[in-house]
Amino acid sequence: MRKSVWLFTLLLLCSCVNNHRLSKALELAGSNRGELEKVLIHYKDSGEKYKAACFLIENMPKCYSYKGWLIDTLRYWKATTDSFGIIDSNQVAKWEKYPASMMNKEYDIHVITADYLIRNIDQAFVVWKKRPWNKDLSFDDFCELILPYRIGDETLEDWRSVYSEEFSFLLDSVYIGTDVMEATKVVMDNLRERGFRFNNDFDSPHMGALFLLEHRAGKCVDMCDFGLYVLRSLGIPATADVYFFESESRMGHIWDVVRDSLGNFVNINSFHVAKFKWDVDGRRIGKVFRYCYGLQKEKLKFLSVKDEIPPLFRHCFVKDVSGDYFKDDLVLDLSDVEDDYVYLGVFRPQTAGEGVDIAKLRKGKATFNNIEAKMIYMPLAYENSTYKPIGYPFFFDGKEAHPYIPDLSVKDTVVLKRKAAFFDWIRYCFNIMVGSKFEVSNRKDFSGNEPFYCICDTPHTNRTFIHLPEPVKGRYVRFSTPKDIRIELAELSFSYDGVKVNPLKIEGDVSENKYLKIDNIIDGDVLTYYLPKKGGASMVIDFGKEICFNELMYMPRNDDNFVRIGDVYELFYHGGKDGWISLGQKKATDTFLVYDNMPRGALFYLHDITRGKEEQVFRIENGKQVFISNFGK
């Protein structure tokens, strides 16, 4: 027996001559090589299963898990996420300083067992062949969408059998049809009923299949992982699409996609099957990519290029799938650029931009395919691991690029109120302030009192200061909202001749939850707010004795991106190859800034030096800021 195994191994090595990557993987396995060879021996006469084993093994050298006490600790605290997505703030402060880079990596190829791989392959083949919608699913698609034994850098676990036992009833009894998307809807309905607790704390690896099954808590990526484990365990072909950077959120986003019977990929968001092709999260993103288990050979050309190429475009296990979402192409004339490759960038504060697409420069022209329209882009080059500007930013309308070229001979005077787009949810919070009223009294029942101030118009900024024509006296102030309106109030304060009058206590209707409590309106934190459980709510501020005030300030729930009194700001315009050029710093003495040196036709952004990260580009139109945003107008 031992001789026959040795002979097969010799034959295997000979067959690997034409599969360099498989040979290399076996070599990298070191002392664990025997386990991988057992798998190949097991499937030597199994046709597709042998090919599947080769696919998993030859792409395995990139796969690893994190091990050690730190990942165990982060999982422990992640499991304590409450229904509002909150973990004890003391624990967050303690453990968020430990990044994943401090953990130990354990590469699959050094530890994976033959039994584990064989079980995974056998179980994947069972559901592939069992489900009627997979009759036209190619072997290559099967290898990417059902077969992989892992998703990211999670701990190796025998998850298929556990998930199959938990969820197989959905397709064995609840739905027994042949439509893969109807099956997906049934599965997603079940996952929504189970719920998922969002929490973005900690720079942690993927949480892992068994953790997610038990706790269902984590980031968007963990929610996607949970969905993929379920879908793949049931034989529904699925994977994850992603964008890596978006200027509004300053981060990326990931979502699941399911391959339908026609070969199209349908988006899954928060366990909902999308009704429209492009229905992810509303943001404008430019390009979309897809994670793959297998090597994307078209990326290999960049490994031999002498010039530097950004990591995204050298990532051999990510492919551009923007063509599934966008159909517009853009050709840029960059005849004065000498670089071999150029990049299409989006705005990123305090940098030249962030590249989302790459093109080879041919006869001075760069062609970018399948990009999102109605966005602002920036042409970039890449040198010394850094992007640099090579032209003016422009608005792409789907057909043409409209550059923002500053006219330095014409300077406009403009009032600036924000550093980011005015989102619709903020507009809503401002609008519902109308109709609210303030009353003052020395009696807590406010009998016989008339309002001393009513909000009759939508606020124009987050901090609204009301200077009363005459001082108002009383121990109690009552703030109430119209019937059926649940006010979302962030701050409320009272002053006399500029000196703040502090309340003794504040009482109000029951809040929506323990985090949206009434004390939030006097905590000095712009981003916390009070939300009562019912509409027509009221609150009573008790000063403990009769006081006098002639000014009040109220603030609806908001994002704190309005100009903030006391903060120092710096305004920039884009000067083409010169990049962002400063128009000077100013300290805000009011809820707005005035700049009288803004070159007409330019693209701008306002940087808050004192605090904050949310900043977006804008142009000036009819004397006002106009942000290009899918959320703000």
Secondary structure, DSSP 8 states (H G I E B T S, - for coil): -HHHHHHHHHHHHHHGGG-HHHHHHHHHTGGGHHHHHHHHHHTTT-THHHHHHHHHHHTGGG-EEEESHHHHHHHHHHTT--TTS---HHHHHHHTTS-GGGSEEEEHHHH--HHHHHHHHHHHHHHHHHSGGGTT--HHHHHHHT--S-SSS-----HHHHHHHHHTHIIIII--SS-HHHHHHHHHHHHHHH--EE---S------HHHHHHH-EE-HHHHHHHHHHHHHHTT--EEEEEEEEETTTTEEEEEEEEE-TTS-EEEEETTEE-SSSS-SSS---S--EEE-SS--GGGGGGGG-SS---HHHH-TTEEE-GGGT--EEEEEE-TT---SEEEEEE--TTSS-EEEEEEE-BTTEEEEEEE-SSEEEEEEEEETTEEEE-S--EEE-SS-EEE---EEEEEEEEEE-BSS--BHHHHHHHHTTTT-EEEEESSTT-TT---SEE--S--SSS-EEEEEEEEEEEEEEEEE--TT----EEEEEEEETTEEE--SEEEES-BSSTTS-GGGGGSS-TT--B-BSSSS-EEEEEEEEEEEEEEEEEEES--S-B--TT-EEEEEEE-GGG-EEEEEEEE-SSS-EEEEEEEET--EEEEESSS------EEEETTEEEE--SSB-
